[in-house]
Amino acid sequence: MAPSDDLDNLPTPPACIADFCLIPLGTPTASVSKEVAEVQRLLKKSGLEYSMHSAGTTVEGSWDDVMKVIGQCHSMLHQNGIVRIQSDIRVGSRTDKTQGFRDKVEAVEKLLKEDQTSL
């Protein structure tokens, strides 16, 4: 039996980076800044590394912790009266090295800086 055939013993990745955007539907106005602020407060309490950007939030940690906190964001907004939430989630994991979301950005910024010095 291949290891992947035993789903009960197949672990989730030890680390991941997820970019997610929760979209509350049916809010009284087009603005969702109040809900975004609530999500950011919850993420701060989670202890995970995260960074808000204009179209969502990037969060990193173990697969289980990241998925749990995204689910908790849904639950919190539901408890606060949002009856429907649609989410976009993009998740990446790798096994060849440890790399956080800040490392990924810094690698690209380094290349762009090299472009400026070659002008």
Jmol script that loads the backbone (N, CA, C; Angstrom):
load data "model"
ATOM      1  N   MET A   1       0.844  -1.179   0.000  1.00  0.00           N
ATOM      2  CA  MET A   1       0.000   0.000   0.000  1.00  0.00           C
ATOM      3  C   MET A   1       0.890   1.244   0.000  1.00  0.00           C
ATOM      4  N   ALA A   2       0.640   2.153  -0.927  1.00  0.00           N
ATOM      5  CA  ALA A   2       1.378   3.408  -0.991  1.00  0.00           C
ATOM      6  C   ALA A   2       0.992   4.275   0.201  1.00  0.00           C
ATOM      7  N   PRO A   3       1.923   5.089   0.714  1.00  0.00           N
ATOM      8  CA  PRO A   3       1.610   5.930   1.879  1.00  0.00           C
ATOM      9  C   PRO A   3       0.367   6.789   1.678  1.00  0.00           C
ATOM     10  N   SER A   4       0.131   7.262   0.456  1.00  0.00           N
ATOM     11  CA  SER A   4      -1.021   8.140   0.232  1.00  0.00           C
ATOM     12  C   SER A   4      -2.352   7.390   0.265  1.00  0.00           C
ATOM     13  N   ASP A   5      -2.308   6.036   0.230  1.00  0.00           N
ATOM     14  CA  ASP A   5      -3.540   5.266   0.297  1.00  0.00           C
ATOM     15  C   ASP A   5      -4.143   5.248   1.696  1.00  0.00           C
ATOM     16  N   ASP A   6      -3.326   5.470   2.718  1.00  0.00           N
ATOM     17  CA  ASP A   6      -3.792   5.456   4.108  1.00  0.00           C
ATOM     18  C   ASP A   6      -4.077   6.893   4.537  1.00  0.00           C
ATOM     19  N   LEU A   7      -5.245   7.392   4.206  1.00  0.00           N
ATOM     20  CA  LEU A   7      -5.569   8.803   4.449  1.00  0.00           C
ATOM     21  C   LEU A   7      -5.592   9.164   5.922  1.00  0.00           C
ATOM     22  N   ASP A   8      -5.876   8.206   6.784  1.00  0.00           N
ATOM     23  CA  ASP A   8      -5.903   8.496   8.213  1.00  0.00           C
ATOM     24  C   ASP A   8      -4.519   8.859   8.747  1.00  0.00           C
ATOM     25  N   ASN A   9      -3.475   8.391   8.083  1.00  0.00           N
ATOM     26  CA  ASN A   9      -2.116   8.651   8.547  1.00  0.00           C
ATOM     27  C   ASN A   9      -1.346   9.600   7.642  1.00  0.00           C
ATOM     28  N   LEU A  10      -2.021  10.179   6.657  1.00  0.00           N
ATOM     29  CA  LEU A  10      -1.364  11.117   5.749  1.00  0.00           C
ATOM     30  C   LEU A  10      -1.372  12.502   6.390  1.00  0.00           C
ATOM     31  N   PRO A  11      -0.202  13.025   6.748  1.00  0.00           N
ATOM     32  CA  PRO A  11      -0.182  14.316   7.444  1.00  0.00           C
ATOM     33  C   PRO A  11      -0.387  15.490   6.482  1.00  0.00           C
ATOM     34  N   THR A  12      -0.783  16.598   7.042  1.00  0.00           N
ATOM     35  CA  THR A  12      -0.827  17.836   6.267  1.00  0.00           C
ATOM     36  C   THR A  12       0.590  18.414   6.246  1.00  0.00           C
ATOM     37  N   PRO A  13       0.880  19.306   5.298  1.00  0.00           N
ATOM     38  CA  PRO A  13       2.230  19.881   5.232  1.00  0.00           C
ATOM     39  C   PRO A  13       2.595  20.592   6.540  1.00  0.00           C
ATOM     40  N   PRO A  14       3.887  20.527   6.913  1.00  0.00           N
ATOM     41  CA  PRO A  14       4.304  21.157   8.169  1.00  0.00           C
ATOM     42  C   PRO A  14       4.238  22.689   8.131  1.00  0.00           C
ATOM     43  N   ALA A  15       4.283  23.255   6.942  1.00  0.00           N
ATOM     44  CA  ALA A  15       4.247  24.715   6.827  1.00  0.00           C
ATOM     45  C   ALA A  15       3.581  25.104   5.515  1.00  0.00           C
ATOM     46  N   CYS A  16       2.954  26.261   5.522  1.00  0.00           N
ATOM     47  CA  CYS A  16       2.353  26.787   4.297  1.00  0.00           C
ATOM     48  C   CYS A  16       2.247  28.298   4.398  1.00  0.00           C
ATOM     49  N   ILE A  17       2.039  28.895   3.251  1.00  0.00           N
ATOM     50  CA  ILE A  17       1.721  30.316   3.147  1.00  0.00           C
ATOM     51  C   ILE A  17       0.390  30.399   2.406  1.00  0.00           C
ATOM     52  N   ALA A  18      -0.572  31.077   2.995  1.00  0.00           N
ATOM     53  CA  ALA A  18      -1.889  31.217   2.373  1.00  0.00           C
ATOM     54  C   ALA A  18      -2.204  32.686   2.165  1.00  0.00           C
ATOM     55  N   ASP A  19      -2.741  32.976   1.017  1.00  0.00           N
ATOM     56  CA  ASP A  19      -3.251  34.305   0.739  1.00  0.00           C
ATOM     57  C   ASP A  19      -4.765  34.141   0.671  1.00  0.00           C
ATOM     58  N   PHE A  20      -5.484  34.884   1.501  1.00  0.00           N
ATOM     59  CA  PHE A  20      -6.928  34.707   1.511  1.00  0.00           C
ATOM     60  C   PHE A  20      -7.651  36.041   1.556  1.00  0.00           C
ATOM     61  N   CYS A  21      -8.855  36.002   1.011  1.00  0.00           N
ATOM     62  CA  CYS A  21      -9.726  37.175   1.000  1.00  0.00           C
ATOM     63  C   CYS A  21     -11.126  36.695   1.342  1.00  0.00           C
ATOM     64  N   LEU A  22     -11.630  37.132   2.481  1.00  0.00           N
ATOM     65  CA  LEU A  22     -12.994  36.822   2.884  1.00  0.00           C
ATOM     66  C   LEU A  22     -13.904  37.910   2.335  1.00  0.00           C
ATOM     67  N   ILE A  23     -14.981  37.495   1.694  1.00  0.00           N
ATOM     68  CA  ILE A  23     -15.895  38.439   1.070  1.00  0.00           C
ATOM     69  C   ILE A  23     -17.262  38.300   1.739  1.00  0.00           C
ATOM     70  N   PRO A  24     -17.562  39.196   2.692  1.00  0.00           N
ATOM     71  CA  PRO A  24     -18.881  39.148   3.337  1.00  0.00           C
ATOM     72  C   PRO A  24     -19.959  39.586   2.339  1.00  0.00           C
ATOM     73  N   LEU A  25     -21.002  38.797   2.223  1.00  0.00           N
ATOM     74  CA  LEU A  25     -22.095  39.128   1.304  1.00  0.00           C
ATOM     75  C   LEU A  25     -23.303  39.601   2.098  1.00  0.00           C
ATOM     76  N   GLY A  26     -24.032  40.549   1.515  1.00  0.00           N
ATOM     77  CA  GLY A  26     -25.251  41.025   2.152  1.00  0.00           C
ATOM     78  C   GLY A  26     -25.031  42.062   3.231  1.00  0.00           C
ATOM     79  N   THR A  27     -23.876  42.718   3.224  1.00  0.00           N
ATOM     80  CA  THR A  27     -23.642  43.776   4.209  1.00  0.00           C
ATOM     81  C   THR A  27     -24.458  45.011   3.823  1.00  0.00           C
ATOM     82  N   PRO A  28     -24.790  45.859   4.787  1.00  0.00           N
ATOM     83  CA  PRO A  28     -25.637  47.030   4.502  1.00  0.00           C
ATOM     84  C   PRO A  28     -25.012  48.020   3.515  1.00  0.00           C
ATOM     85  N   THR A  29     -23.666  48.093   3.480  1.00  0.00           N
ATOM     86  CA  THR A  29     -22.998  49.010   2.560  1.00  0.00           C
ATOM     87  C   THR A  29     -21.931  48.240   1.787  1.00  0.00           C
ATOM     88  N   ALA A  30     -21.361  48.889   0.798  1.00  0.00           N
ATOM     89  CA  ALA A  30     -20.309  48.268  -0.009  1.00  0.00           C
ATOM     90  C   ALA A  30     -19.005  48.149   0.774  1.00  0.00           C
ATOM     91  N   SER A  31     -18.833  48.943   1.806  1.00  0.00           N
ATOM     92  CA  SER A  31     -17.610  48.922   2.600  1.00  0.00           C
ATOM     93  C   SER A  31     -17.569  47.690   3.496  1.00  0.00           C
ATOM     94  N   VAL A  32     -16.404  47.053   3.550  1.00  0.00           N
ATOM     95  CA  VAL A  32     -16.201  45.918   4.460  1.00  0.00           C
ATOM     96  C   VAL A  32     -15.001  46.178   5.370  1.00  0.00           C
ATOM     97  N   SER A  33     -14.614  47.434   5.521  1.00  0.00           N
ATOM     98  CA  SER A  33     -13.444  47.748   6.344  1.00  0.00           C
ATOM     99  C   SER A  33     -13.636  47.326   7.799  1.00  0.00           C
ATOM    100  N   LYS A  34     -14.859  47.400   8.307  1.00  0.00           N
ATOM    101  CA  LYS A  34     -15.126  46.963   9.685  1.00  0.00           C
ATOM    102  C   LYS A  34     -14.837  45.470   9.832  1.00  0.00           C
ATOM    103  N   GLU A  35     -15.311  44.680   8.877  1.00  0.00           N
ATOM    104  CA  GLU A  35     -15.083  43.235   8.914  1.00  0.00           C
ATOM    105  C   GLU A  35     -13.600  42.904   8.731  1.00  0.00           C
ATOM    106  N   VAL A  36     -12.926  43.628   7.849  1.00  0.00           N
ATOM    107  CA  VAL A  36     -11.488  43.408   7.645  1.00  0.00           C
ATOM    108  C   VAL A  36     -10.726  43.699   8.940  1.00  0.00           C
ATOM    109  N   ALA A  37     -11.084  44.765   9.625  1.00  0.00           N
ATOM    110  CA  ALA A  37     -10.425  45.101  10.894  1.00  0.00           C
ATOM    111  C   ALA A  37     -10.654  43.994  11.929  1.00  0.00           C
ATOM    112  N   GLU A  38     -11.850  43.434  11.961  1.00  0.00           N
ATOM    113  CA  GLU A  38     -12.137  42.341  12.894  1.00  0.00           C
ATOM    114  C   GLU A  38     -11.258  41.130  12.588  1.00  0.00           C
ATOM    115  N   VAL A  39     -11.105  40.816  11.305  1.00  0.00           N
ATOM    116  CA  VAL A  39     -10.247  39.696  10.897  1.00  0.00           C
ATOM    117  C   VAL A  39      -8.800  39.957  11.306  1.00  0.00           C
ATOM    118  N   GLN A  40      -8.331  41.175  11.107  1.00  0.00           N
ATOM    119  CA  GLN A  40      -6.948  41.505  11.461  1.00  0.00           C
ATOM    120  C   GLN A  40      -6.713  41.384  12.970  1.00  0.00           C
ATOM    121  N   ARG A  41      -7.702  41.772  13.763  1.00  0.00           N
ATOM    122  CA  ARG A  41      -7.579  41.622  15.217  1.00  0.00           C
ATOM    123  C   ARG A  41      -7.486  40.152  15.614  1.00  0.00           C
ATOM    124  N   LEU A  42      -8.297  39.320  14.961  1.00  0.00           N
ATOM    125  CA  LEU A  42      -8.259  37.888  15.253  1.00  0.00           C
ATOM    126  C   LEU A  42      -6.892  37.310  14.864  1.00  0.00           C
ATOM    127  N   LEU A  43      -6.374  37.702  13.705  1.00  0.00           N
ATOM    128  CA  LEU A  43      -5.071  37.201  13.264  1.00  0.00           C
ATOM    129  C   LEU A  43      -3.959  37.619  14.230  1.00  0.00           C
ATOM    130  N   LYS A  44      -4.047  38.824  14.738  1.00  0.00           N
ATOM    131  CA  LYS A  44      -3.042  39.279  15.704  1.00  0.00           C
ATOM    132  C   LYS A  44      -3.052  38.376  16.938  1.00  0.00           C
ATOM    133  N   LYS A  45      -4.233  38.031  17.412  1.00  0.00           N
ATOM    134  CA  LYS A  45      -4.347  37.165  18.584  1.00  0.00           C
ATOM    135  C   LYS A  45      -3.862  35.743  18.303  1.00  0.00           C
ATOM    136  N   SER A  46      -3.873  35.327  17.041  1.00  0.00           N
ATOM    137  CA  SER A  46      -3.514  33.947  16.691  1.00  0.00           C
ATOM    138  C   SER A  46      -2.033  33.651  16.895  1.00  0.00           C
ATOM    139  N   GLY A  47      -1.199  34.680  16.834  1.00  0.00           N
ATOM    140  CA  GLY A  47       0.236  34.473  16.968  1.00  0.00           C
ATOM    141  C   GLY A  47       0.918  34.069  15.668  1.00  0.00           C
ATOM    142  N   LEU A  48       0.151  33.887  14.595  1.00  0.00           N
ATOM    143  CA  LEU A  48       0.743  33.538  13.303  1.00  0.00           C
ATOM    144  C   LEU A  48       1.305  34.787  12.627  1.00  0.00           C
ATOM    145  N   GLU A  49       2.286  34.577  11.761  1.00  0.00           N
ATOM    146  CA  GLU A  49       2.800  35.677  10.944  1.00  0.00           C
ATOM    147  C   GLU A  49       1.756  35.992   9.881  1.00  0.00           C
ATOM    148  N   TYR A  50       1.467  37.275   9.685  1.00  0.00           N
ATOM    149  CA  TYR A  50       0.486  37.667   8.675  1.00  0.00           C
ATOM    150  C   TYR A  50       0.778  39.073   8.194  1.00  0.00           C
ATOM    151  N   SER A  51       0.230  39.387   7.039  1.00  0.00           N
ATOM    152  CA  SER A  51       0.384  40.725   6.472  1.00  0.00           C
ATOM    153  C   SER A  51      -0.840  41.045   5.631  1.00  0.00           C
ATOM    154  N   MET A  52      -1.520  42.128   5.975  1.00  0.00           N
ATOM    155  CA  MET A  52      -2.672  42.575   5.212  1.00  0.00           C
ATOM    156  C   MET A  52      -2.183  43.324   3.975  1.00  0.00           C
ATOM    157  N   HIS A  53      -2.894  43.160   2.878  1.00  0.00           N
ATOM    158  CA  HIS A  53      -2.631  43.962   1.674  1.00  0.00           C
ATOM    159  C   HIS A  53      -3.972  44.435   1.123  1.00  0.00           C
ATOM    160  N   SER A  54      -3.957  45.140   0.020  1.00  0.00           N
ATOM    161  CA  SER A  54      -5.174  45.796  -0.454  1.00  0.00           C
ATOM    162  C   SER A  54      -6.287  44.837  -0.865  1.00  0.00           C
ATOM    163  N   ALA A  55      -5.960  43.588  -1.161  1.00  0.00           N
ATOM    164  CA  ALA A  55      -6.981  42.658  -1.632  1.00  0.00           C
ATOM    165  C   ALA A  55      -7.072  41.391  -0.786  1.00  0.00           C
ATOM    166  N   GLY A  56      -6.570  41.445   0.452  1.00  0.00           N
ATOM    167  CA  GLY A  56      -6.639  40.272   1.308  1.00  0.00           C
ATOM    168  C   GLY A  56      -5.538  40.260   2.343  1.00  0.00           C
ATOM    169  N   THR A  57      -5.196  39.064   2.782  1.00  0.00           N
ATOM    170  CA  THR A  57      -4.189  38.884   3.824  1.00  0.00           C
ATOM    171  C   THR A  57      -3.361  37.650   3.511  1.00  0.00           C
ATOM    172  N   THR A  58      -2.069  37.735   3.766  1.00  0.00           N
ATOM    173  CA  THR A  58      -1.178  36.587   3.674  1.00  0.00           C
ATOM    174  C   THR A  58      -0.879  36.130   5.084  1.00  0.00           C
ATOM    175  N   VAL A  59      -0.972  34.831   5.310  1.00  0.00           N
ATOM    176  CA  VAL A  59      -0.707  34.271   6.633  1.00  0.00           C
ATOM    177  C   VAL A  59       0.151  33.022   6.458  1.00  0.00           C
ATOM    178  N   GLU A  60       1.080  32.811   7.397  1.00  0.00           N
ATOM    179  CA  GLU A  60       1.930  31.626   7.302  1.00  0.00           C
ATOM    180  C   GLU A  60       1.977  30.898   8.635  1.00  0.00           C
ATOM    181  N   GLY A  61       2.189  29.609   8.545  1.00  0.00           N
ATOM    182  CA  GLY A  61       2.275  28.755   9.719  1.00  0.00           C
ATOM    183  C   GLY A  61       2.081  27.317   9.301  1.00  0.00           C
ATOM    184  N   SER A  62       1.782  26.460  10.239  1.00  0.00           N
ATOM    185  CA  SER A  62       1.496  25.076   9.866  1.00  0.00           C
ATOM    186  C   SER A  62       0.187  25.056   9.075  1.00  0.00           C
ATOM    187  N   TRP A  63       0.043  24.054   8.239  1.00  0.00           N
ATOM    188  CA  TRP A  63      -1.179  23.927   7.439  1.00  0.00           C
ATOM    189  C   TRP A  63      -2.407  23.944   8.357  1.00  0.00           C
ATOM    190  N   ASP A  64      -2.333  23.151   9.412  1.00  0.00           N
ATOM    191  CA  ASP A  64      -3.482  23.036  10.308  1.00  0.00           C
ATOM    192  C   ASP A  64      -3.800  24.361  10.993  1.00  0.00           C
ATOM    193  N   ASP A  65      -2.772  25.087  11.438  1.00  0.00           N
ATOM    194  CA  ASP A  65      -3.005  26.367  12.110  1.00  0.00           C
ATOM    195  C   ASP A  65      -3.560  27.412  11.150  1.00  0.00           C
ATOM    196  N   VAL A  66      -3.030  27.436   9.934  1.00  0.00           N
ATOM    197  CA  VAL A  66      -3.485  28.422   8.947  1.00  0.00           C
ATOM    198  C   VAL A  66      -4.938  28.161   8.562  1.00  0.00           C
ATOM    199  N   MET A  67      -5.256  26.903   8.271  1.00  0.00           N
ATOM    200  CA  MET A  67      -6.637  26.586   7.896  1.00  0.00           C
ATOM    201  C   MET A  67      -7.598  26.833   9.062  1.00  0.00           C
ATOM    202  N   LYS A  68      -7.134  26.542  10.277  1.00  0.00           N
ATOM    203  CA  LYS A  68      -7.976  26.777  11.452  1.00  0.00           C
ATOM    204  C   LYS A  68      -8.283  28.265  11.612  1.00  0.00           C
ATOM    205  N   VAL A  69      -7.278  29.124  11.475  1.00  0.00           N
ATOM    206  CA  VAL A  69      -7.518  30.551  11.687  1.00  0.00           C
ATOM    207  C   VAL A  69      -8.405  31.135  10.584  1.00  0.00           C
ATOM    208  N   ILE A  70      -8.276  30.640   9.360  1.00  0.00           N
ATOM    209  CA  ILE A  70      -9.173  31.107   8.300  1.00  0.00           C
ATOM    210  C   ILE A  70     -10.606  30.691   8.630  1.00  0.00           C
ATOM    211  N   GLY A  71     -10.783  29.476   9.102  1.00  0.00           N
ATOM    212  CA  GLY A  71     -12.114  29.032   9.529  1.00  0.00           C
ATOM    213  C   GLY A  71     -12.644  29.845  10.698  1.00  0.00           C
ATOM    214  N   GLN A  72     -11.751  30.191  11.631  1.00  0.00           N
ATOM    215  CA  GLN A  72     -12.166  31.019  12.764  1.00  0.00           C
ATOM    216  C   GLN A  72     -12.589  32.410  12.305  1.00  0.00           C
ATOM    217  N   CYS A  73     -11.946  32.923  11.279  1.00  0.00           N
ATOM    218  CA  CYS A  73     -12.362  34.226  10.724  1.00  0.00           C
ATOM    219  C   CYS A  73     -13.792  34.127  10.191  1.00  0.00           C
ATOM    220  N   HIS A  74     -14.076  33.045   9.492  1.00  0.00           N
ATOM    221  CA  HIS A  74     -15.451  32.833   9.013  1.00  0.00           C
ATOM    222  C   HIS A  74     -16.416  32.789  10.195  1.00  0.00           C
ATOM    223  N   SER A  75     -16.100  31.964  11.187  1.00  0.00           N
ATOM    224  CA  SER A  75     -17.002  31.810  12.333  1.00  0.00           C
ATOM    225  C   SER A  75     -17.232  33.120  13.063  1.00  0.00           C
ATOM    226  N   MET A  76     -16.173  33.890  13.239  1.00  0.00           N
ATOM    227  CA  MET A  76     -16.301  35.164  13.942  1.00  0.00           C
ATOM    228  C   MET A  76     -17.241  36.108  13.184  1.00  0.00           C
ATOM    229  N   LEU A  77     -17.054  36.206  11.871  1.00  0.00           N
ATOM    230  CA  LEU A  77     -17.926  37.103  11.104  1.00  0.00           C
ATOM    231  C   LEU A  77     -19.373  36.605  11.112  1.00  0.00           C
ATOM    232  N   HIS A  78     -19.564  35.282  11.053  1.00  0.00           N
ATOM    233  CA  HIS A  78     -20.927  34.746  11.165  1.00  0.00           C
ATOM    234  C   HIS A  78     -21.539  35.130  12.511  1.00  0.00           C
ATOM    235  N   GLN A  79     -20.757  35.008  13.594  1.00  0.00           N
ATOM    236  CA  GLN A  79     -21.258  35.373  14.923  1.00  0.00           C
ATOM    237  C   GLN A  79     -21.594  36.857  15.000  1.00  0.00           C
ATOM    238  N   ASN A  80     -20.926  37.653  14.165  1.00  0.00           N
ATOM    239  CA  ASN A  80     -21.167  39.096  14.158  1.00  0.00           C
ATOM    240  C   ASN A  80     -22.272  39.498  13.179  1.00  0.00           C
ATOM    241  N   GLY A  81     -23.027  38.512  12.685  1.00  0.00           N
ATOM    242  CA  GLY A  81     -24.201  38.825  11.890  1.00  0.00           C
ATOM    243  C   GLY A  81     -24.054  38.688  10.387  1.00  0.00           C
ATOM    244  N   ILE A  82     -22.892  38.333   9.903  1.00  0.00           N
ATOM    245  CA  ILE A  82     -22.722  38.137   8.461  1.00  0.00           C
ATOM    246  C   ILE A  82     -23.201  36.712   8.158  1.00  0.00           C
ATOM    247  N   VAL A  83     -24.264  36.600   7.376  1.00  0.00           N
ATOM    248  CA  VAL A  83     -24.854  35.278   7.167  1.00  0.00           C
ATOM    249  C   VAL A  83     -24.195  34.490   6.037  1.00  0.00           C
ATOM    250  N   ARG A  84     -23.503  35.196   5.139  1.00  0.00           N
ATOM    251  CA  ARG A  84     -22.855  34.500   4.018  1.00  0.00           C
ATOM    252  C   ARG A  84     -21.494  35.117   3.758  1.00  0.00           C
ATOM    253  N   ILE A  85     -20.493  34.243   3.605  1.00  0.00           N
ATOM    254  CA  ILE A  85     -19.128  34.684   3.321  1.00  0.00           C
ATOM    255  C   ILE A  85     -18.580  33.807   2.206  1.00  0.00           C
ATOM    256  N   GLN A  86     -18.041  34.436   1.210  1.00  0.00           N
ATOM    257  CA  GLN A  86     -17.359  33.731   0.129  1.00  0.00           C
ATOM    258  C   GLN A  86     -15.875  34.023   0.292  1.00  0.00           C
ATOM    259  N   SER A  87     -15.020  33.011   0.169  1.00  0.00           N
ATOM    260  CA  SER A  87     -13.584  33.238   0.337  1.00  0.00           C
ATOM    261  C   SER A  87     -12.798  32.745  -0.857  1.00  0.00           C
ATOM    262  N   ASP A  88     -11.769  33.487  -1.169  1.00  0.00           N
ATOM    263  CA  ASP A  88     -10.753  33.053  -2.123  1.00  0.00           C
ATOM    264  C   ASP A  88      -9.519  32.739  -1.295  1.00  0.00           C
ATOM    265  N   ILE A  89      -8.973  31.540  -1.482  1.00  0.00           N
ATOM    266  CA  ILE A  89      -7.792  31.124  -0.732  1.00  0.00           C
ATOM    267  C   ILE A  89      -6.806  30.491  -1.705  1.00  0.00           C
ATOM    268  N   ARG A  90      -5.581  30.990  -1.682  1.00  0.00           N
ATOM    269  CA  ARG A  90      -4.490  30.397  -2.460  1.00  0.00           C
ATOM    270  C   ARG A  90      -3.428  29.967  -1.462  1.00  0.00           C
ATOM    271  N   VAL A  91      -3.053  28.684  -1.492  1.00  0.00           N
ATOM    272  CA  VAL A  91      -2.131  28.144  -0.503  1.00  0.00           C
ATOM    273  C   VAL A  91      -0.935  27.513  -1.209  1.00  0.00           C
ATOM    274  N   GLY A  92       0.243  27.793  -0.672  1.00  0.00           N
ATOM    275  CA  GLY A  92       1.450  27.169  -1.191  1.00  0.00           C
ATOM    276  C   GLY A  92       2.226  26.499  -0.071  1.00  0.00           C
ATOM    277  N   SER A  93       2.856  25.383  -0.412  1.00  0.00           N
ATOM    278  CA  SER A  93       3.741  24.707   0.534  1.00  0.00           C
ATOM    279  C   SER A  93       4.924  24.170  -0.253  1.00  0.00           C
ATOM    280  N   ARG A  94       6.041  23.992   0.435  1.00  0.00           N
ATOM    281  CA  ARG A  94       7.218  23.421  -0.212  1.00  0.00           C
ATOM    282  C   ARG A  94       8.015  22.631   0.805  1.00  0.00           C
ATOM    283  N   THR A  95       8.762  21.675   0.288  1.00  0.00           N
ATOM    284  CA  THR A  95       9.518  20.798   1.169  1.00  0.00           C
ATOM    285  C   THR A  95      11.022  20.955   1.019  1.00  0.00           C
ATOM    286  N   ASP A  96      11.473  21.721   0.011  1.00  0.00           N
ATOM    287  CA  ASP A  96      12.913  21.815  -0.233  1.00  0.00           C
ATOM    288  C   ASP A  96      13.617  22.830   0.652  1.00  0.00           C
ATOM    289  N   LYS A  97      12.878  23.807   1.174  1.00  0.00           N
ATOM    290  CA  LYS A  97      13.490  24.789   2.068  1.00  0.00           C
ATOM    291  C   LYS A  97      12.406  25.527   2.833  1.00  0.00           C
ATOM    292  N   THR A  98      12.833  26.201   3.889  1.00  0.00           N
ATOM    293  CA  THR A  98      11.930  27.032   4.670  1.00  0.00           C
ATOM    294  C   THR A  98      11.958  28.435   4.083  1.00  0.00           C
ATOM    295  N   GLN A  99      10.797  28.952   3.757  1.00  0.00           N
ATOM    296  CA  GLN A  99      10.713  30.281   3.164  1.00  0.00           C
ATOM    297  C   GLN A  99       9.402  30.924   3.587  1.00  0.00           C
ATOM    298  N   GLY A 100       9.505  32.077   4.250  1.00  0.00           N
ATOM    299  CA  GLY A 100       8.315  32.813   4.648  1.00  0.00           C
ATOM    300  C   GLY A 100       7.885  33.781   3.564  1.00  0.00           C
ATOM    301  N   PHE A 101       6.725  34.384   3.740  1.00  0.00           N
ATOM    302  CA  PHE A 101       6.226  35.296   2.721  1.00  0.00           C
ATOM    303  C   PHE A 101       7.113  36.524   2.578  1.00  0.00           C
ATOM    304  N   ARG A 102       7.723  36.971   3.651  1.00  0.00           N
ATOM    305  CA  ARG A 102       8.629  38.115   3.559  1.00  0.00           C
ATOM    306  C   ARG A 102       9.877  37.756   2.755  1.00  0.00           C
ATOM    307  N   ASP A 103      10.365  36.525   2.924  1.00  0.00           N
ATOM    308  CA  ASP A 103      11.524  36.057   2.153  1.00  0.00           C
ATOM    309  C   ASP A 103      11.230  36.082   0.658  1.00  0.00           C
ATOM    310  N   LYS A 104      10.044  35.678   0.286  1.00  0.00           N
ATOM    311  CA  LYS A 104       9.670  35.644  -1.128  1.00  0.00           C
ATOM    312  C   LYS A 104       9.659  37.051  -1.723  1.00  0.00           C
ATOM    313  N   VAL A 105       9.111  37.990  -0.985  1.00  0.00           N
ATOM    314  CA  VAL A 105       9.061  39.368  -1.454  1.00  0.00           C
ATOM    315  C   VAL A 105      10.473  39.950  -1.548  1.00  0.00           C
ATOM    316  N   GLU A 106      11.287  39.690  -0.542  1.00  0.00           N
ATOM    317  CA  GLU A 106      12.666  40.209  -0.530  1.00  0.00           C
ATOM    318  C   GLU A 106      13.481  39.673  -1.704  1.00  0.00           C
ATOM    319  N   ALA A 107      13.251  38.428  -2.095  1.00  0.00           N
ATOM    320  CA  ALA A 107      13.980  37.855  -3.228  1.00  0.00           C
ATOM    321  C   ALA A 107      13.678  38.619  -4.517  1.00  0.00           C
ATOM    322  N   VAL A 108      12.436  38.980  -4.727  1.00  0.00           N
ATOM    323  CA  VAL A 108      12.055  39.736  -5.924  1.00  0.00           C
ATOM    324  C   VAL A 108      12.577  41.166  -5.828  1.00  0.00           C
ATOM    325  N   GLU A 109      12.467  41.774  -4.646  1.00  0.00           N
ATOM    326  CA  GLU A 109      12.962  43.137  -4.479  1.00  0.00           C
ATOM    327  C   GLU A 109      14.460  43.214  -4.738  1.00  0.00           C
ATOM    328  N   LYS A 110      15.201  42.193  -4.348  1.00  0.00           N
ATOM    329  CA  LYS A 110      16.644  42.147  -4.606  1.00  0.00           C
ATOM    330  C   LYS A 110      16.919  42.150  -6.106  1.00  0.00           C
ATOM    331  N   LEU A 111      16.173  41.369  -6.851  1.00  0.00           N
ATOM    332  CA  LEU A 111      16.349  41.353  -8.320  1.00  0.00           C
ATOM    333  C   LEU A 111      16.027  42.707  -8.929  1.00  0.00           C
ATOM    334  N   LEU A 112      14.976  43.339  -8.447  1.00  0.00           N
ATOM    335  CA  LEU A 112      14.602  44.655  -8.974  1.00  0.00           C
ATOM    336  C   LEU A 112      15.655  45.712  -8.630  1.00  0.00           C
ATOM    337  N   LYS A 113      16.234  45.597  -7.461  1.00  0.00           N
ATOM    338  CA  LYS A 113      17.302  46.523  -7.066  1.00  0.00           C
ATOM    339  C   LYS A 113      18.504  46.347  -7.977  1.00  0.00           C
ATOM    340  N   GLU A 114      18.815  45.119  -8.338  1.00  0.00           N
ATOM    341  CA  GLU A 114      19.914  44.855  -9.268  1.00  0.00           C
ATOM    342  C   GLU A 114      19.648  45.471 -10.627  1.00  0.00           C
ATOM    343  N   ASP A 115      18.381  45.511 -11.035  1.00  0.00           N
ATOM    344  CA  ASP A 115      18.009  46.158 -12.308  1.00  0.00           C
ATOM    345  C   ASP A 115      18.386  47.638 -12.270  1.00  0.00           C
ATOM    346  N   GLN A 116      18.167  48.298 -11.138  1.00  0.00           N
ATOM    347  CA  GLN A 116      18.431  49.725 -11.024  1.00  0.00           C
ATOM    348  C   GLN A 116      19.927  50.025 -11.044  1.00  0.00           C
ATOM    349  N   THR A 117      20.738  49.122 -10.480  1.00  0.00           N
ATOM    350  CA  THR A 117      22.181  49.363 -10.445  1.00  0.00           C
ATOM    351  C   THR A 117      22.816  49.113 -11.796  1.00  0.00           C
ATOM    352  N   SER A 118      22.139  48.414 -12.690  1.00  0.00           N
ATOM    353  CA  SER A 118      22.719  48.138 -14.001  1.00  0.00           C
ATOM    354  C   SER A 118      22.339  49.189 -15.036  1.00  0.00           C
ATOM    355  N   LEU A 119      21.617  50.214 -14.636  1.00  0.00           N
ATOM    356  CA  LEU A 119      21.213  51.263 -15.581  1.00  0.00           C
ATOM    357  C   LEU A 119      22.335  52.209 -15.897  1.00  0.00           C
TER     358      LEU A 119
END
end "model"
wireframe off; spacefill off
backbone 0.3
color backbone group
